[in-house]
Amino acid sequence: MSIIRTVIVQDMVGQPFEHVAVADAAAGPRPGILLFPNVLGTKEADFAYAEKVAALGYAVLVADMYGQGKRTSRADSDAARYMNALNTDRALLRDRVNGAHAVLKGLAEVDATRTAAIGFCFGGKCVLDLARSGADIAGGVSFHGVYDAPPFTNAAITAKLLVCHGWDDPIAPPEATVGLARELTQAGCDWQIHAYGGTGHAFTDEAVNMPEKGLAYSASADRRSFRAMVDFLGDLFG
């Protein structure tokens, strides 16, 4: 197996978006996975995670939600500026996640009839909004995501959903998590929520260590959620 990274520039409404495809180029068409990054946008940690997923037999597209060159770091005083712009325009976010899905389905390595999405933090919201839009993904996995619903009526949700959640996450407190469960139940969605006790936000991100703010990496939750994702995707495409 030889997993390679390929930069794909997509023009959407006159703006370039720089996605990265990660796949074994020698394999034939296989299920495709969209990977939505956290608040900072695409980065090396996302490409490395995508390689782990690609090694399981999938083709992965690390999706650029902000536009080419629009990235931030934790050192930025306004690291959430690009995310906040999309949070205030959920219709635009809906269009962008569906645009990225179209790119994934167009990859030569991907069986366009078998796709799914995974995402982290803001990327978890992207997964949920893609499902809420009625996209024809088989399923989606949100890791320490953000659960507020868009301010408009959703399409019928056909995707199965797995939500991997830190119970002590200050960004998604228990009432928000229960609210998401209620929303998905009312939509008739096939959903699961895996909640990890003693775990806050960003539990998959080894670069985060702010337990006093409820944001910290958890090796156990990272390992358990990865295994849950592997099993979930296996059920979807096995």
C-alpha positions in Angstrom: 0.0 0.0 0.0 1.3 3.4 -1.0 -0.8 6.2 0.4 -0.3 9.6 -1.3 -1.6 13.1 -0.8 -2.9 15.1 -3.7 -3.9 18.8 -3.6 -7.2 19.5 -5.3 -8.2 23.1 -5.9 -11.9 23.6 -6.3 -13.5 26.8 -7.6 -16.8 27.6 -5.8 -18.6 30.8 -6.6 -15.3 32.4 -7.8 -13.3 31.5 -4.7 -10.6 28.7 -4.7 -10.8 26.0 -2.0 -7.8 23.8 -1.4 -8.7 20.2 -0.4 -6.3 17.4 0.0 -7.1 13.8 -1.2 -5.4 11.0 0.7 -5.6 7.5 -0.7 -3.8 4.5 -2.0 -3.5 5.3 -5.7 -3.0 1.7 -6.7 -6.4 0.5 -5.3 -9.6 0.6 -7.3 -12.8 2.6 -6.4 -13.6 2.3 -2.7 -15.8 4.1 -0.1 -14.9 7.8 0.2 -14.7 9.7 3.5 -14.9 13.4 3.9 -12.8 14.7 6.8 -13.8 18.1 8.2 -11.1 19.8 10.3 -11.5 21.8 13.5 -11.7 25.5 13.9 -8.2 26.1 12.6 -8.8 24.7 9.1 -6.8 22.1 7.3 -3.4 21.2 8.7 -0.8 18.5 9.1 -2.7 16.7 11.9 -5.7 16.3 9.6 -3.6 14.9 6.8 -2.0 12.4 9.2 -5.4 11.3 10.6 -6.6 10.9 7.0 -3.7 8.6 6.3 -4.8 6.4 9.3 -8.3 6.2 7.8 -7.0 5.6 4.3 -5.0 2.7 5.6 -8.2 1.0 6.5 -9.2 0.9 2.8 -10.9 4.2 2.3 -10.2 7.2 0.1 -10.3 10.4 2.2 -10.8 14.1 1.2 -9.6 16.6 3.8 -12.1 19.4 3.1 -11.2 23.1 3.0 -14.2 25.0 4.4 -12.7 28.5 4.5 -11.0 29.0 1.2 -7.4 28.7 -0.1 -4.9 30.4 2.3 -7.5 31.0 5.0 -6.0 29.2 8.0 -5.4 30.1 11.6 -3.3 28.9 14.5 -3.8 28.7 18.3 -1.5 31.6 18.6 -3.8 33.9 16.6 -5.8 36.4 18.7 -8.8 35.7 16.5 -8.3 32.1 15.6 -12.0 31.5 15.2 -12.7 34.2 12.7 -13.3 32.0 9.6 -15.4 29.6 11.6 -17.5 32.4 13.1 -18.3 33.7 9.6 -19.8 30.3 8.7 -21.6 30.0 12.1 -23.5 33.2 11.3 -24.4 31.9 7.8 -25.5 28.3 8.0 -26.9 28.3 4.5 -23.4 29.1 3.2 -22.0 26.4 5.4 -24.5 24.0 4.0 -23.5 24.9 0.5 -19.8 24.4 1.3 -20.1 21.0 2.9 -22.1 19.8 -0.1 -19.6 21.3 -2.5 -16.8 19.3 -0.7 -19.0 16.2 -0.9 -19.3 16.7 -4.7 -15.5 16.9 -5.0 -15.2 13.6 -3.0 -17.6 11.8 -5.2 -15.7 13.0 -8.3 -12.4 11.4 -7.2 -11.3 8.5 -9.4 -10.5 6.5 -6.2 -14.0 6.9 -4.8 -17.1 4.8 -5.3 -19.5 7.7 -5.5 -22.4 5.6 -4.2 -20.6 4.9 -0.9 -19.5 7.9 1.0 -19.4 9.1 4.6 -18.1 12.0 6.6 -16.1 12.5 9.8 -15.3 15.8 11.6 -13.7 17.3 14.7 -15.1 20.2 16.7 -16.4 22.7 14.1 -15.9 19.8 11.7 -18.4 17.8 13.7 -20.9 20.5 13.1 -20.1 20.2 9.4 -20.8 16.5 9.5 -24.2 17.1 11.2 -25.1 19.9 8.8 -24.2 17.8 5.8 -26.6 15.1 7.1 -29.2 17.7 7.9 -29.0 18.9 4.3 -30.2 15.5 3.1 -26.9 14.7 1.5 -26.6 11.1 0.2 -23.9 10.1 2.6 -24.3 6.7 4.2 -23.2 8.0 7.6 -21.3 10.5 9.6 -19.1 10.6 12.7 -18.8 13.7 14.9 -15.9 13.9 17.3 -16.3 16.5 20.1 -18.6 18.4 17.8 -21.0 21.4 18.1 -24.6 20.5 18.1 -26.8 23.6 17.5 -29.2 23.2 14.7 -29.5 25.6 11.7 -32.1 28.4 11.9 -34.1 26.8 9.0 -35.9 23.6 8.3 -33.7 20.7 7.5 -34.2 18.1 4.8 -34.9 14.5 5.7 -31.8 12.9 7.3 -31.0 9.6 5.6 -27.5 9.2 7.0 -26.7 7.1 10.0 -24.8 9.2 12.7 -22.3 8.4 15.4 -21.6 11.2 17.9 -18.4 10.7 20.0 -18.7 13.1 22.9 -16.8 14.2 26.0 -19.4 14.4 28.7 -17.6 17.3 30.4 -17.4 19.3 27.2 -18.2 23.0 28.0 -19.0 23.7 24.3 -21.6 21.0 24.2 -23.0 20.6 27.8 -25.5 17.9 28.6 -28.5 19.9 27.6 -27.1 20.5 24.1 -26.3 16.8 23.8 -29.8 15.8 24.9 -31.2 18.4 22.5 -29.2 16.9 19.6 -30.6 13.4 20.5 -34.1 14.8 20.6 -33.6 16.5 17.2 -32.2 13.3 15.6 -35.0 11.2 17.1 -37.7 13.5 15.8 -36.0 13.3 12.3 -36.2 9.5 12.4 -32.4 9.3 12.2 -30.5 6.1 13.0 -28.1 7.6 15.6 -25.7 6.7 18.4 -24.0 8.9 21.0 -20.9 7.6 22.7 -20.2 9.8 25.8 -16.9 9.5 27.6 -16.9 10.3 31.3 -14.2 12.7 32.7 -13.6 14.0 29.2 -13.9 17.5 27.8 -13.6 19.1 24.4 -10.9 18.4 21.8 -10.1 14.9 23.2 -8.6 13.7 19.9 -6.2 16.6 19.7 -2.8 15.9 21.2 -1.8 19.6 20.9 -4.5 20.7 23.3 -3.9 20.8 27.1 -6.1 23.3 28.8 -8.0 21.1 31.4 -8.9 24.2 33.4 -11.0 25.3 30.4 -12.4 21.9 29.7 -10.2 21.4 26.6 -7.7 18.6 26.8 -6.5 15.5 24.9 -7.6 12.2 26.3 -5.6 9.1 25.1 -8.4 6.8 26.2 -11.2 8.7 24.5 -9.1 9.2 21.4 -8.5 5.4 21.2 -12.1 4.5 22.0 -13.6 6.9 19.6 -11.3 5.8 16.8 -12.3 2.2 17.4 -16.0 3.3 17.4 -15.5 5.0 14.1 -13.8 2.0 12.6 -16.6 -0.3 13.6 -19.2 2.2 12.4 -17.7 2.6 9.0 -17.3 -1.2 8.8 -21.0 -1.6 9.4 -21.8 1.0 6.7 -19.6 -0.4 4.0 -18.8 -4.0 5.1 
